[in-house]
């Protein structure tokens, strides 16, 4: 008796790493992917440092990254992930439709953006694994667009360094320059220099205006 051999190629299972500081979100993604034969969750992280370390060790096919992760700046985190795992595709998972930071993430190398209240995460993972850019349809007129077509302030996001963003976050807590210096292990003069740079980039005359501008842009 002759046995017929199945020559249909098997689709490789894509590995996924999730970085999110909300356990409920991670649990939801875990349950979702458990039902998807084409994807396997291989790692979970609640902090940026842990996530970057896991990405370097596991080299996942896809990293699902929370846009708002503590005091870490998502565009810089995209670059850090690519530095340690250059073949990983980064998909931003966000509860906010903030066009400027999302556009900055795309410019930093992210290939997907999905809203957390949407049901198209699996579609996004499938599309990016096929080499496509996926942007949640509710964010742009053309989901295949290479950039988000809104706002002129994306340059602020792209111009901020990680250290400047850290100073901004601590400044938002009402800390003085001396207190910021102590908390971030910097010289007080260095903090003043960062503060002046932030004022310039945010087109502000003082800290109050800078913080108001940062909140308007959803930096904080």
N, C-alpha and C positions, 0 to 999 in steps of 0.2 A: 504494500500500500504506500502510495506517495503522499507525504505530508506537505501541504502548501506552506511556504514560508511567507510571513508578513513582511513585505518590503517597505511598508509605510514608515518613514523616519519618525523617531520619537522626539517630541519637543523637549528641550532641556528645561529643567526646573530652575527658575530664577531665584537667587537668594536675596533676602531683604533684611536690612537693618533699620530699626526704628529709633529715632532720637527725639524724645518728647518728655517734658517734665510733669506731665499729667498721667498718672497711672491708669486712669479710666480710658484715656485715649489709646494708650499702648494695649490695654486689655481688649478694646474694641477691634483694633487692627489684628491682634493675635487671633481672635475668634473669626474675623473675616477671612484671613489668609488660610486658616485651618480648613476652610471649605473650598479652597482654590488649589487644584492639583498642579497648576503651572507656577506657583510661588511657594517659597518656604521661608518662614521667619527664622533667621539664624542668630539674631542678636537684638537686645533691647538696652537702651541707655537713657538715663534721666538727666544727665549733665553733658555739656559740650565736651569737656575733657574726656569723660568716659566714652562718649560716642566716637570721638576722633581716634582714641586708642583702639576701640573695637574695630573700627573701619580699617585701620592699619593692619590689625591682626587677622581679620576675617575676609577682607577684600570682597564685600558683598556686591552683587550685581546692581542693586538699587539701595539708596539710603533715603528713607522717608524722614524729613527734617522739619521740626517745628519752627515756624518763623520767629516766634517770641520765646527764646530759651534763656531765661535769667538775664544776666547782663552781657550776654554774648550777641554779637552783631551778625545776623544771618549771612550777609554777603561775604564777610571774612571767614565765617565758618564753612561756607561752600568751598572756598579756596583751600582751607585747611584739610578738608575731606579729600579733595582732589590731590593734594600734596602727598597724603599718606596712602591713598588708594585711587590712583588715576583712572582706573577703568570703571569705577562706581558712578552710576547715574544718580544725581541728586534731585529728589522731588520735594518741593516745599509743601508742607501741610499746614494750613493756616485757618484760624477762625476769623481773620480780618481781611477785608478786601482793599488793603492799603496798596494802591497802585505803585507808588514810588519805591518802597522797599522791595516789593516783588519784582519790579523791573530791574532793580539793582542786583537782585539774586540771579535773574536770568543773565545779566551781563557778567556776573561772577562765575557762570558756568552751570547753574541749575538748568535742568531740561524739562521740568514739570512743575505745575502749581495746581494744587487741589484744595478746595475749601473743606473745612472739617465737617460742615453740616451737609455736605453733598454725599451722593452715593456712588461716585464715579472713581474711587481710588483704584479699584482693580483695572478699570479702563485706562486710567493714567499709567499704571505700571506696565500694562500690556503695550501701550503705545510707545512709551519711552524705551522699552526693551526691543521694540521694532525699529528703533532709531529715529523716532519722531519727537518733536517738541509737543508737549501737552500743556495747555493753559486752560483752566476752567472756563467753559463757554460764557459764564455769567460775568467774566472780567473783561472780555474783549469782544469786539464785533467779529473778529476772525480768529478762531481758536488756534489756527496754524501760524499766526503772526509770530515773527521772531522777537518782538518786544511788545510790552504793554503800551497802548497808544494814549495814555493819559498823563497829564501833569508835566511840569518843567522842573520839578524839584528833585528828580531822581539823582541829579548830580551831587546833591548834598550827601545822600547816602553813599554814593560811590567815592566821595572825597574824604569821608570820615575814616580815621584809622581806628583799630580796635581799642587802643589806649585812650583816644579822645572820647570814644563812646563810653568807656568805663568811667572816665572823669565826669562825663555828662550824667550818667546814671547816679553816681554818688552825689553830685551837685544837686540833683533833684530831691535828695533826701534832706536838703537844707544844711549840708555840711559846709564849714569854712574851708579855705584853702589849706590851712594847717591840718584840719581833720581829714580832708581828702588825701593829703600827702601821707599821713600816718596809715590810713586804711589801705592805700594802694602801694605803699612802700616807695614813695617818690619824694624828691626834694620839693620843698614848698615853692621855690622859684620855677621848678618844672611844671608844677600844677598851674601856676599863674600863666605860664607860657601856653599850656594846653587850653586854659580858659579863654585867653585872648584869641587863640586860633578858632575856638568854638564860636565866639562872638562874631568873628569875621565870616565864618562859613554859614552861620545862621542869620546873618544880616541883622544882628542885634546890638543895642548900645550897652546893655548890661545883662546881668544874670537873669533877672526877672523876664526880660524880653526873650532871652535865649531859651529859657525853659518853656515859655509860652509857645514860642515858635516850634520847639522840639515836640511838644504835645500836639500841636496842630498837624505836624507832619507824621504823627504816630511813631516818633522815635522812642517815646517813653510810654 
